[in-house]
Amino acid sequence: MGKWFSKLYDPVMEPLERLKFRYIRETLIHKAKGNVLEIGSGTGLNFPYYTQAVKVTAIEPDPTMRKKSLKRAEHARVPIDVILADAQALPFPEHTFDTVVGTLVLCTIPNPEKALNEIRRVCKPGGHVLFFEHVRAEHSLLGRLQDWMTPVWKRVCNGCHLNRETLETVKKAGFTIVHVEKHNNGILLMIEALNEK
């Protein structure tokens, strides 16, 4: 990831955070309980919203983003360790976590199917999986626009795909969908699932 992206991420995202994302993050993260894994924690925007977790292990593959997140981890209400790791090869034993969280991350991971298989492996049977993701629009014209924009968008925004069908990918990975809440005409999804084995 380019250093410029890491430096600009928070200021560029602030308007979206204020208008919509902060509410979604807070609502979703409040549901994370027990021993929690957060994948792709970025600059730690979720950290203030953990209230029911016993401990959070946050992984982030970019050293600059990880470094920026450490101050937020220090001020969190629960213990948070932030480590350099890749969601496609999680360095944890099977059945380690009660809850796994990912926000605006499956759009960027090169192989989301591999990452979801790793999440299934490290999440306990019956454990909760919580995602906040942007996806390809159901509206055909907007969806085609996302398809058209994605090749350029990926280059500018560190591999982010505007048009992934993330809900279907989560289902195909074997998770049981418990609840989906749509925002912004279905472009933003809050997904709650169970790791039933």
C-alpha positions in Angstrom: 0.0 0.0 0.0 1.3 3.4 -0.9 2.3 5.7 2.0 0.2 8.5 0.5 -2.9 6.3 0.8 -2.2 5.6 4.5 -1.7 9.2 5.2 -4.8 10.4 3.4 -7.2 7.7 4.5 -8.6 9.3 7.6 -9.1 12.8 6.3 -10.6 11.6 3.0 -12.9 9.2 4.8 -14.0 11.7 7.5 -17.1 13.1 5.6 -18.3 9.6 5.0 -17.6 8.5 8.5 -19.6 11.5 9.9 -22.6 11.1 7.6 -23.0 7.3 7.6 -20.1 5.0 8.4 -19.7 5.9 12.1 -23.3 4.9 12.9 -22.9 1.6 11.0 -19.5 0.9 12.7 -20.9 1.6 16.2 -24.0 -0.5 15.7 -22.0 -3.5 14.3 -19.0 -3.4 16.6 -21.1 -3.2 19.7 -22.2 -6.8 18.9 -18.6 -8.2 19.0 -18.2 -10.3 22.1 -15.6 -12.5 23.8 -12.2 -13.0 22.1 -12.4 -10.9 18.9 -10.4 -10.9 15.7 -10.6 -7.8 13.5 -9.2 -8.3 10.0 -7.8 -5.3 8.1 -8.1 -2.9 11.0 -6.6 0.0 9.0 -6.1 3.1 11.2 -8.3 1.7 14.0 -11.5 3.5 13.3 -13.5 0.6 14.9 -11.5 0.6 18.1 -13.6 3.1 20.1 -16.7 1.1 19.5 -15.7 -2.2 21.2 -17.5 -2.4 24.5 -18.4 -6.1 25.0 -15.2 -7.7 23.8 -12.9 -9.3 26.4 -9.9 -8.8 24.1 -9.4 -7.8 20.4 -6.6 -9.0 18.2 -6.5 -6.7 15.2 -4.5 -7.6 12.1 -3.3 -5.1 9.5 -1.0 -5.9 6.6 0.2 -2.3 6.1 2.9 -1.1 8.6 1.9 2.6 8.1 -1.7 2.0 8.8 -0.9 -0.2 11.8 1.3 2.5 13.2 -1.5 5.0 12.9 -3.9 2.7 14.7 -1.8 2.2 17.8 -2.9 5.5 19.5 -6.5 4.5 19.0 -5.7 1.1 20.5 -4.2 2.7 23.6 -7.4 4.7 24.2 -9.9 1.8 23.6 -12.1 0.6 26.3 -10.9 -3.0 25.9 -7.4 -4.5 25.4 -6.5 -4.4 21.7 -3.3 -5.9 20.2 -2.5 -4.8 16.6 -0.3 -7.1 14.6 1.1 -7.2 11.1 -0.7 -10.1 9.4 -2.6 -11.0 6.2 -6.2 -12.3 6.3 -5.4 -14.8 3.6 -2.9 -16.6 5.9 -4.0 -16.0 9.5 -1.3 -16.9 12.1 -3.8 -18.4 14.7 -4.9 -21.9 15.6 -8.3 -23.3 14.7 -11.3 -22.2 16.7 -9.5 -19.3 18.5 -12.1 -16.5 18.3 -15.6 -16.0 19.4 -16.3 -13.2 17.0 -14.6 -12.0 13.7 -15.1 -8.5 12.5 -14.3 -7.0 9.1 -15.2 -3.5 7.9 -14.6 -2.2 4.4 -12.0 -4.8 3.9 -13.2 -7.7 1.7 -13.4 -5.2 -1.2 -9.6 -4.9 -1.1 -8.2 -8.4 -0.1 -6.8 -9.9 -3.3 -8.5 -13.3 -2.6 -11.6 -12.8 -0.4 -12.5 -16.5 -0.7 -9.2 -17.5 0.8 -9.6 -15.0 3.6 -13.1 -16.2 4.4 -11.9 -19.8 4.5 -9.2 -18.6 7.0 -11.9 -16.8 9.0 -14.0 -20.0 9.2 -10.9 -21.9 10.4 -10.0 -19.6 13.2 -13.6 -18.7 14.3 -15.1 -21.1 16.9 -18.0 -23.3 15.8 -21.1 -21.2 16.3 -19.0 -18.0 16.5 -20.2 -14.7 15.1 -18.9 -13.0 12.0 -19.7 -9.3 11.5 -19.1 -7.4 8.2 -19.7 -3.9 7.0 -18.9 -3.8 3.3 -19.7 -1.9 0.1 -20.9 -4.1 -2.7 -22.1 -4.0 -6.3 -25.4 -2.2 -6.6 -28.6 -4.1 -7.4 -29.7 -1.3 -9.7 -28.5 -2.4 -13.1 -27.3 1.1 -14.3 -25.4 1.9 -11.1 -23.9 -1.6 -11.1 -22.6 -1.2 -14.6 -21.2 2.1 -13.6 -19.3 0.4 -10.7 -18.1 -2.2 -13.2 -16.8 0.5 -15.5 -15.1 2.5 -12.7 -13.5 -0.5 -10.9 -10.3 -0.9 -13.0 -9.3 2.7 -12.4 -10.6 2.8 -8.8 -8.4 -0.2 -7.9 -5.3 1.6 -9.0 -6.2 4.8 -7.1 -7.5 3.2 -3.9 -5.1 0.4 -3.2 -6.9 -2.5 -4.9 -10.4 -1.7 -3.7 -13.1 -3.3 -5.9 -16.4 -1.3 -6.2 -18.3 -4.2 -7.7 -17.8 -7.3 -5.6 -20.8 -9.5 -4.7 -19.6 -9.8 -1.1 -22.8 -11.2 0.4 -22.8 -14.1 -2.1 -19.1 -14.7 -1.4 -19.8 -14.9 2.3 -22.6 -17.4 1.7 -20.5 -19.6 -0.6 -17.8 -19.7 2.0 -20.2 -21.6 4.3 -21.4 -19.0 6.7 -25.0 -18.9 7.8 -26.4 -15.4 7.3 -28.4 -14.2 10.3 -29.2 -10.6 9.3 -28.4 -8.2 6.5 -29.1 -4.5 6.8 -28.9 -2.4 3.7 -27.9 1.2 3.5 -27.6 3.7 0.6 -29.8 1.8 -1.8 -28.1 -1.5 -1.0 -24.5 -0.4 -1.8 -23.6 -0.6 1.9 -24.3 -3.9 3.8 -24.1 -4.7 7.4 -23.9 -8.5 7.6 -24.2 -10.7 10.6 -23.4 -14.4 10.2 -22.7 -17.6 12.1 -19.8 -19.9 11.6 -21.9 -23.1 11.7 -19.8 -26.2 10.9 
